[in-house]
Amino acid sequence: MPEIIDQNIFNKIKTGNETAFSELFEKYYSSLCFFCYDYIADMDKARSLVQQVFVDLWIKRKKLNVTQSIKPYMYCAVRNKSIDYIRQHKNTIQINEIIENTQETPFQNLIQEAEINNKINASINQLPEKCREIFILCRIEGLKYKQVAHKLNISVKTVEMQMGIALKKLRENLSNQKSINLFTIFISKKSNFLTG
């Protein structure tokens, strides 16, 4: 069913329907950014490249003929844009190494990882403000509880309590095993994933 909905959205986009284009953007933008990040390891640049893919789609919409689901089309377009970026900005040895590393992981797995990373990011952003701030400082930036307490002028006990709340809420939101495994990887990277 999602493929049929996607195809209908794409058909509307071809006729210049901006609402359908916005719907497509909302549905895939965040996941595509995480997917692009797997290739280029720079979240700001990943956002920029994904936005360019959407701009290109809008500009070329009348000429494009997407017969499959638009989802694989979007992921392929972002992969190609990422590889082009790598070719333009990295040396040959780095390009071959990056492409080789991404080719070792099946394309479908990269898509699933990007979608789960998006879900993790959304779950973190749903935490209450203070709870989210403490979680990011502890788990993303790698500060110790005592450092976080000092930085935010709160007690270590408060940091512990807020971390307990954050982890409980995240476990509830990311209930399946695959999400939890990827959540562990996500945290261990300590990268600037958060989109606000």
C-alpha positions as protocol buffer text, in pm:
chain_id: "A"
residue {
  index: 1
  type: MET
  ca { x: 0 y: 0 z: 0 }
}
residue {
  index: 2
  type: PRO
  ca { x: 275 y: 260 z: 76 }
}
residue {
  index: 3
  type: GLU
  ca { x: 405 y: 215 z: -281 }
}
residue {
  index: 4
  type: ILE
  ca { x: 65 y: 306 z: -428 }
}
residue {
  index: 5
  type: ILE
  ca { x: 39 y: 614 z: -205 }
}
residue {
  index: 6
  type: ASP
  ca { x: 393 y: 716 z: -302 }
}
residue {
  index: 7
  type: GLN
  ca { x: 315 y: 676 z: -673 }
}
residue {
  index: 8
  type: ASN
  ca { x: 0 y: 889 z: -635 }
}
residue {
  index: 9
  type: ILE
  ca { x: 203 y: 1157 z: -458 }
}
residue {
  index: 10
  type: PHE
  ca { x: 463 y: 1151 z: -734 }
}
residue {
  index: 11
  type: ASN
  ca { x: 194 y: 1178 z: -1005 }
}
residue {
  index: 12
  type: LYS
  ca { x: 59 y: 1487 z: -828 }
}
residue {
  index: 13
  type: ILE
  ca { x: 408 y: 1636 z: -801 }
}
residue {
  index: 14
  type: LYS
  ca { x: 450 y: 1594 z: -1178 }
}
residue {
  index: 15
  type: THR
  ca { x: 151 y: 1821 z: -1227 }
}
residue {
  index: 16
  type: GLY
  ca { x: 303 y: 2086 z: -997 }
}
residue {
  index: 17
  type: ASN
  ca { x: 108 y: 2004 z: -681 }
}
residue {
  index: 18
  type: GLU
  ca { x: 307 y: 2175 z: -402 }
}
residue {
  index: 19
  type: THR
  ca { x: 108 y: 2008 z: -125 }
}
residue {
  index: 20
  type: ALA
  ca { x: 205 y: 1663 z: -254 }
}
residue {
  index: 21
  type: PHE
  ca { x: 568 y: 1776 z: -277 }
}
residue {
  index: 22
  type: SER
  ca { x: 558 y: 1899 z: 85 }
}
residue {
  index: 23
  type: GLU
  ca { x: 403 y: 1568 z: 191 }
}
residue {
  index: 24
  type: LEU
  ca { x: 684 y: 1375 z: 20 }
}
residue {
  index: 25
  type: PHE
  ca { x: 944 y: 1603 z: 181 }
}
residue {
  index: 26
  type: GLU
  ca { x: 793 y: 1556 z: 529 }
}
residue {
  index: 27
  type: LYS
  ca { x: 776 y: 1179 z: 485 }
}
residue {
  index: 28
  type: TYR
  ca { x: 1136 y: 1120 z: 374 }
}
residue {
  index: 29
  type: TYR
  ca { x: 1358 y: 1419 z: 454 }
}
residue {
  index: 30
  type: SER
  ca { x: 1488 y: 1317 z: 799 }
}
residue {
  index: 31
  type: SER
  ca { x: 1547 y: 952 z: 707 }
}
residue {
  index: 32
  type: LEU
  ca { x: 1727 y: 1056 z: 389 }
}
residue {
  index: 33
  type: CYS
  ca { x: 1955 y: 1285 z: 593 }
}
residue {
  index: 34
  type: PHE
  ca { x: 2060 y: 995 z: 815 }
}
residue {
  index: 35
  type: PHE
  ca { x: 2108 y: 777 z: 506 }
}
residue {
  index: 36
  type: CYS
  ca { x: 2327 y: 1042 z: 343 }
}
residue {
  index: 37
  type: TYR
  ca { x: 2523 y: 1080 z: 667 }
}
residue {
  index: 38
  type: ASP
  ca { x: 2627 y: 712 z: 637 }
}
residue {
  index: 39
  type: TYR
  ca { x: 2816 y: 810 z: 323 }
}
residue {
  index: 40
  type: ILE
  ca { x: 2962 y: 1151 z: 402 }
}
residue {
  index: 41
  type: ALA
  ca { x: 2979 y: 1165 z: 786 }
}
residue {
  index: 42
  type: ASP
  ca { x: 2875 y: 1533 z: 798 }
}
residue {
  index: 43
  type: MET
  ca { x: 2516 y: 1598 z: 906 }
}
residue {
  index: 44
  type: ASP
  ca { x: 2504 y: 1963 z: 794 }
}
residue {
  index: 45
  type: LYS
  ca { x: 2628 y: 1866 z: 447 }
}
residue {
  index: 46
  type: ALA
  ca { x: 2390 y: 1567 z: 442 }
}
residue {
  index: 47
  type: ARG
  ca { x: 2095 y: 1802 z: 502 }
}
residue {
  index: 48
  type: SER
  ca { x: 2216 y: 2026 z: 222 }
}
residue {
  index: 49
  type: LEU
  ca { x: 2258 y: 1737 z: -24 }
}
residue {
  index: 50
  type: VAL
  ca { x: 1916 y: 1593 z: 58 }
}
residue {
  index: 51
  type: GLN
  ca { x: 1757 y: 1936 z: 10 }
}
residue {
  index: 52
  type: GLN
  ca { x: 1930 y: 1955 z: -329 }
}
residue {
  index: 53
  type: VAL
  ca { x: 1782 y: 1616 z: -425 }
}
residue {
  index: 54
  type: PHE
  ca { x: 1436 y: 1754 z: -347 }
}
residue {
  index: 55
  type: VAL
  ca { x: 1508 y: 2075 z: -543 }
}
residue {
  index: 56
  type: ASP
  ca { x: 1627 y: 1866 z: -840 }
}
residue {
  index: 57
  type: LEU
  ca { x: 1315 y: 1651 z: -816 }
}
residue {
  index: 58
  type: TRP
  ca { x: 1093 y: 1959 z: -828 }
}
residue {
  index: 59
  type: ILE
  ca { x: 1283 y: 2117 z: -1118 }
}
residue {
  index: 60
  type: LYS
  ca { x: 1290 y: 1796 z: -1325 }
}
residue {
  index: 61
  type: ARG
  ca { x: 950 y: 1665 z: -1214 }
}
residue {
  index: 62
  type: LYS
  ca { x: 786 y: 1683 z: -1560 }
}
residue {
  index: 63
  type: LYS
  ca { x: 1068 y: 1487 z: -1725 }
}
residue {
  index: 64
  type: LEU
  ca { x: 1103 y: 1216 z: -1461 }
}
residue {
  index: 65
  type: ASN
  ca { x: 930 y: 883 z: -1504 }
}
residue {
  index: 66
  type: VAL
  ca { x: 930 y: 687 z: -1180 }
}
residue {
  index: 67
  type: THR
  ca { x: 760 y: 354 z: -1243 }
}
residue {
  index: 68
  type: GLN
  ca { x: 865 y: 190 z: -914 }
}
residue {
  index: 69
  type: SER
  ca { x: 787 y: 310 z: -564 }
}
residue {
  index: 70
  type: ILE
  ca { x: 927 y: 656 z: -508 }
}
residue {
  index: 71
  type: LYS
  ca { x: 1099 y: 542 z: -187 }
}
residue {
  index: 72
  type: PRO
  ca { x: 1383 y: 346 z: -357 }
}
residue {
  index: 73
  type: TYR
  ca { x: 1404 y: 624 z: -615 }
}
residue {
  index: 74
  type: MET
  ca { x: 1466 y: 885 z: -343 }
}
residue {
  index: 75
  type: TYR
  ca { x: 1723 y: 672 z: -163 }
}
residue {
  index: 76
  type: CYS
  ca { x: 1907 y: 598 z: -489 }
}
residue {
  index: 77
  type: ALA
  ca { x: 1906 y: 969 z: -577 }
}
residue {
  index: 78
  type: VAL
  ca { x: 2055 y: 1055 z: -236 }
}
residue {
  index: 79
  type: ARG
  ca { x: 2315 y: 778 z: -265 }
}
residue {
  index: 80
  type: ASN
  ca { x: 2420 y: 907 z: -608 }
}
residue {
  index: 81
  type: LYS
  ca { x: 2433 y: 1266 z: -481 }
}
residue {
  index: 82
  type: SER
  ca { x: 2645 y: 1152 z: -184 }
}
residue {
  index: 83
  type: ILE
  ca { x: 2890 y: 963 z: -406 }
}
residue {
  index: 84
  type: ASP
  ca { x: 2917 y: 1264 z: -639 }
}
residue {
  index: 85
  type: TYR
  ca { x: 2993 y: 1483 z: -339 }
}
residue {
  index: 86
  type: ILE
  ca { x: 3260 y: 1240 z: -216 }
}
residue {
  index: 87
  type: ARG
  ca { x: 3420 y: 1233 z: -561 }
}
residue {
  index: 88
  type: GLN
  ca { x: 3437 y: 1611 z: -572 }
}
residue {
  index: 89
  type: HIS
  ca { x: 3570 y: 1664 z: -219 }
}
residue {
  index: 90
  type: LYS
  ca { x: 3778 y: 1364 z: -123 }
}
residue {
  index: 91
  type: ASN
  ca { x: 4093 y: 1206 z: -261 }
}
residue {
  index: 92
  type: THR
  ca { x: 4076 y: 881 z: -459 }
}
residue {
  index: 93
  type: ILE
  ca { x: 4189 y: 658 z: -173 }
}
residue {
  index: 94
  type: GLN
  ca { x: 3919 y: 797 z: 58 }
}
residue {
  index: 95
  type: ILE
  ca { x: 3652 y: 761 z: -213 }
}
residue {
  index: 96
  type: ASN
  ca { x: 3733 y: 395 z: -274 }
}
residue {
  index: 97
  type: GLU
  ca { x: 3739 y: 325 z: 100 }
}
residue {
  index: 98
  type: ILE
  ca { x: 3406 y: 502 z: 167 }
}
residue {
  index: 99
  type: ILE
  ca { x: 3232 y: 340 z: -130 }
}
residue {
  index: 100
  type: GLU
  ca { x: 3373 y: -2 z: -37 }
}
residue {
  index: 101
  type: ASN
  ca { x: 3255 y: 37 z: 324 }
}
residue {
  index: 102
  type: THR
  ca { x: 2901 y: 135 z: 220 }
}
residue {
  index: 103
  type: GLN
  ca { x: 2884 y: -141 z: -42 }
}
residue {
  index: 104
  type: GLU
  ca { x: 2962 y: -403 z: 225 }
}
residue {
  index: 105
  type: THR
  ca { x: 2628 y: -318 z: 386 }
}
residue {
  index: 106
  type: PRO
  ca { x: 2324 y: -412 z: 176 }
}
residue {
  index: 107
  type: PHE
  ca { x: 2137 y: -108 z: 42 }
}
residue {
  index: 108
  type: GLN
  ca { x: 1813 y: -213 z: 215 }
}
residue {
  index: 109
  type: ASN
  ca { x: 1996 y: -232 z: 549 }
}
residue {
  index: 110
  type: LEU
  ca { x: 2128 y: 124 z: 503 }
}
residue {
  index: 111
  type: ILE
  ca { x: 1771 y: 242 z: 437 }
}
residue {
  index: 112
  type: GLN
  ca { x: 1640 y: 61 z: 746 }
}
residue {
  index: 113
  type: GLU
  ca { x: 1921 y: 203 z: 959 }
}
residue {
  index: 114
  type: ALA
  ca { x: 1846 y: 555 z: 833 }
}
residue {
  index: 115
  type: GLU
  ca { x: 1476 y: 515 z: 914 }
}
residue {
  index: 116
  type: ILE
  ca { x: 1550 y: 382 z: 1263 }
}
residue {
  index: 117
  type: ASN
  ca { x: 1801 y: 663 z: 1326 }
}
residue {
  index: 118
  type: ASN
  ca { x: 1524 y: 903 z: 1228 }
}
residue {
  index: 119
  type: LYS
  ca { x: 1290 y: 735 z: 1478 }
}
residue {
  index: 120
  type: ILE
  ca { x: 1558 y: 755 z: 1750 }
}
residue {
  index: 121
  type: ASN
  ca { x: 1614 y: 1124 z: 1675 }
}
residue {
  index: 122
  type: ALA
  ca { x: 1240 y: 1193 z: 1688 }
}
residue {
  index: 123
  type: SER
  ca { x: 1214 y: 1006 z: 2022 }
}
residue {
  index: 124
  type: ILE
  ca { x: 1499 y: 1208 z: 2172 }
}
residue {
  index: 125
  type: ASN
  ca { x: 1336 y: 1530 z: 2055 }
}
residue {
  index: 126
  type: GLN
  ca { x: 1006 y: 1428 z: 2224 }
}
residue {
  index: 127
  type: LEU
  ca { x: 1171 y: 1417 z: 2567 }
}
residue {
  index: 128
  type: PRO
  ca { x: 1087 y: 1707 z: 2800 }
}
residue {
  index: 129
  type: GLU
  ca { x: 1332 y: 1994 z: 2746 }
}
residue {
  index: 130
  type: LYS
  ca { x: 1547 y: 1955 z: 3060 }
}
residue {
  index: 131
  type: CYS
  ca { x: 1542 y: 1577 z: 3031 }
}
residue {
  index: 132
  type: ARG
  ca { x: 1652 y: 1599 z: 2664 }
}
residue {
  index: 133
  type: GLU
  ca { x: 1931 y: 1845 z: 2747 }
}
residue {
  index: 134
  type: ILE
  ca { x: 2068 y: 1617 z: 3019 }
}
residue {
  index: 135
  type: PHE
  ca { x: 2041 y: 1309 z: 2797 }
}
residue {
  index: 136
  type: ILE
  ca { x: 2230 y: 1479 z: 2513 }
}
residue {
  index: 137
  type: LEU
  ca { x: 2505 y: 1600 z: 2745 }
}
residue {
  index: 138
  type: CYS
  ca { x: 2547 y: 1254 z: 2900 }
}
residue {
  index: 139
  type: ARG
  ca { x: 2496 y: 1018 z: 2609 }
}
residue {
  index: 140
  type: ILE
  ca { x: 2576 y: 1219 z: 2297 }
}
residue {
  index: 141
  type: GLU
  ca { x: 2847 y: 1453 z: 2428 }
}
residue {
  index: 142
  type: GLY
  ca { x: 2982 y: 1194 z: 2672 }
}
residue {
  index: 143
  type: LEU
  ca { x: 2991 y: 1407 z: 2989 }
}
residue {
  index: 144
  type: LYS
  ca { x: 2987 y: 1238 z: 3329 }
}
residue {
  index: 145
  type: TYR
  ca { x: 2687 y: 1298 z: 3558 }
}
residue {
  index: 146
  type: LYS
  ca { x: 2899 y: 1516 z: 3788 }
}
residue {
  index: 147
  type: GLN
  ca { x: 3010 y: 1732 z: 3490 }
}
residue {
  index: 148
  type: VAL
  ca { x: 2650 y: 1770 z: 3371 }
}
residue {
  index: 149
  type: ALA
  ca { x: 2536 y: 1863 z: 3722 }
}
residue {
  index: 150
  type: HIS
  ca { x: 2808 y: 2128 z: 3745 }
}
residue {
  index: 151
  type: LYS
  ca { x: 2739 y: 2264 z: 3396 }
}
residue {
  index: 152
  type: LEU
  ca { x: 2362 y: 2294 z: 3455 }
}
residue {
  index: 153
  type: ASN
  ca { x: 2394 y: 2397 z: 3822 }
}
residue {
  index: 154
  type: ILE
  ca { x: 2181 y: 2104 z: 3943 }
}
residue {
  index: 155
  type: SER
  ca { x: 2245 y: 1807 z: 4172 }
}
residue {
  index: 156
  type: VAL
  ca { x: 2394 y: 1477 z: 4053 }
}
residue {
  index: 157
  type: LYS
  ca { x: 2077 y: 1312 z: 4189 }
}
residue {
  index: 158
  type: THR
  ca { x: 1868 y: 1526 z: 3951 }
}
residue {
  index: 159
  type: VAL
  ca { x: 2087 y: 1419 z: 3657 }
}
residue {
  index: 160
  type: GLU
  ca { x: 2046 y: 1053 z: 3757 }
}
residue {
  index: 161
  type: MET
  ca { x: 1668 y: 1091 z: 3789 }
}
residue {
  index: 162
  type: GLN
  ca { x: 1633 y: 1272 z: 3454 }
}
residue {
  index: 163
  type: MET
  ca { x: 1852 y: 1010 z: 3280 }
}
residue {
  index: 164
  type: GLY
  ca { x: 1630 y: 737 z: 3425 }
}
residue {
  index: 165
  type: ILE
  ca { x: 1322 y: 912 z: 3285 }
}
residue {
  index: 166
  type: ALA
  ca { x: 1489 y: 964 z: 2945 }
}
residue {
  index: 167
  type: LEU
  ca { x: 1600 y: 602 z: 2911 }
}
residue {
  index: 168
  type: LYS
  ca { x: 1258 y: 471 z: 3016 }
}
residue {
  index: 169
  type: LYS
  ca { x: 1076 y: 691 z: 2762 }
}
residue {
  index: 170
  type: LEU
  ca { x: 1321 y: 600 z: 2485 }
}
residue {
  index: 171
  type: ARG
  ca { x: 1286 y: 227 z: 2558 }
}
residue {
  index: 172
  type: GLU
  ca { x: 906 y: 264 z: 2536 }
}
residue {
  index: 173
  type: ASN
  ca { x: 929 y: 452 z: 2204 }
}
residue {
  index: 174
  type: LEU
  ca { x: 1189 y: 215 z: 2058 }
}
residue {
  index: 175
  type: SER
  ca { x: 1032 y: -108 z: 2174 }
}
residue {
  index: 176
  type: ASN
  ca { x: 1150 y: -348 z: 1901 }
}
residue {
  index: 177
  type: GLN
  ca { x: 1489 y: -519 z: 1930 }
}
residue {
  index: 178
  type: LYS
  ca { x: 1632 y: -380 z: 1605 }
}
residue {
  index: 179
  type: SER
  ca { x: 1561 y: -23 z: 1717 }
}
residue {
  index: 180
  type: ILE
  ca { x: 1727 y: -86 z: 2053 }
}
residue {
  index: 181
  type: ASN
  ca { x: 2038 y: -234 z: 1888 }
}
residue {
  index: 182
  type: LEU
  ca { x: 2068 y: 62 z: 1653 }
}
residue {
  index: 183
  type: PHE
  ca { x: 2002 y: 300 z: 1941 }
}
residue {
  index: 184
  type: THR
  ca { x: 2312 y: 157 z: 2111 }
}
residue {
  index: 185
  type: ILE
  ca { x: 2518 y: 218 z: 1794 }
}
residue {
  index: 186
  type: PHE
  ca { x: 2366 y: 565 z: 1758 }
}
residue {
  index: 187
  type: ILE
  ca { x: 2472 y: 662 z: 2110 }
}
residue {
  index: 188
  type: SER
  ca { x: 2819 y: 511 z: 2072 }
}
residue {
  index: 189
  type: LYS
  ca { x: 2891 y: 729 z: 1767 }
}
residue {
  index: 190
  type: LYS
  ca { x: 2836 y: 1045 z: 1978 }
}
residue {
  index: 191
  type: SER
  ca { x: 2787 y: 1238 z: 1656 }
}
residue {
  index: 192
  type: ASN
  ca { x: 2589 y: 1552 z: 1588 }
}
residue {
  index: 193
  type: PHE
  ca { x: 2276 y: 1371 z: 1467 }
}
residue {
  index: 194
  type: LEU
  ca { x: 2014 y: 1581 z: 1639 }
}
residue {
  index: 195
  type: THR
  ca { x: 1804 y: 1790 z: 1407 }
}
residue {
  index: 196
  type: GLY
  ca { x: 1632 y: 1999 z: 1671 }
}
